[in-house]
Amino acid sequence: MPALELAEVILAVIIGTLFAIVYSLRVLILLERRVASMESNIQRLTQRVLKEETIIEKVVAGRKGRRRK
């Protein structure tokens, strides 16, 4: 009987390890989704900043053309 108990312990350790791996993969997937969301937000913000920069550059270029000599 002691050999059967040892096999049960080994089986429990293996199953526990598999559950730990599955849980860690779940956490990694959730973190990856969160990072992807952050990246898309950053991308949208940079696009807005780029639009504003082009508007500012046009205004500044227009003012340089109107300067008196």
C-alpha positions in Angstrom: 0.0 0.0 0.0 2.8 2.6 0.6 3.6 2.4 -3.1 0.1 3.4 -4.0 0.2 6.3 -1.7 3.4 7.5 -3.3 1.8 7.3 -6.7 -1.1 9.3 -5.5 1.2 12.0 -4.1 3.1 12.1 -7.4 -0.2 12.3 -9.3 -1.4 15.1 -7.1 1.9 17.1 -7.6 1.6 16.7 -11.4 -2.0 17.8 -11.4 -1.2 20.7 -9.2 1.6 21.8 -11.5 -0.7 21.6 -14.5 -3.3 23.7 -12.7 -0.6 26.3 -11.9 0.5 26.4 -15.5 -3.0 26.9 -16.7 -3.6 29.7 -14.2 -0.4 31.4 -15.1 -1.3 31.3 -18.8 -4.7 32.8 -17.9 -3.0 35.6 -16.1 -0.6 36.2 -18.9 -3.4 36.4 -21.4 -5.2 39.0 -19.2 -2.1 41.0 -18.9 -1.5 40.8 -22.7 -5.0 42.1 -23.3 -4.4 45.0 -20.9 -1.1 45.9 -22.6 -2.7 45.8 -26.0 -5.4 48.2 -24.8 -2.8 50.5 -23.4 -0.9 50.4 -26.7 -4.0 51.3 -28.7 -4.7 54.2 -26.3 -1.2 55.5 -26.7 -1.5 55.1 -30.5 -4.7 57.2 -30.5 -3.1 59.9 -28.3 0.0 60.1 -30.6 -2.3 60.5 -33.6 -4.1 63.3 -31.9 -0.8 65.0 -31.0 0.4 64.6 -34.6 -2.7 66.2 -35.9 -2.3 69.1 -33.5 1.4 69.5 -34.5 0.5 69.7 -38.2 -2.1 72.4 -37.4 0.4 74.4 -35.3 3.1 74.1 -38.1 0.6 75.4 -40.7 -0.3 78.3 -38.4 3.4 79.1 -37.8 4.3 78.8 -41.4 1.4 81.1 -42.3 2.6 83.7 -39.8 6.1 83.7 -41.2 4.8 84.5 -44.7 2.9 87.5 -43.3 5.9 89.1 -41.6 6.9 92.7 -42.7 10.3 93.2 -44.1 
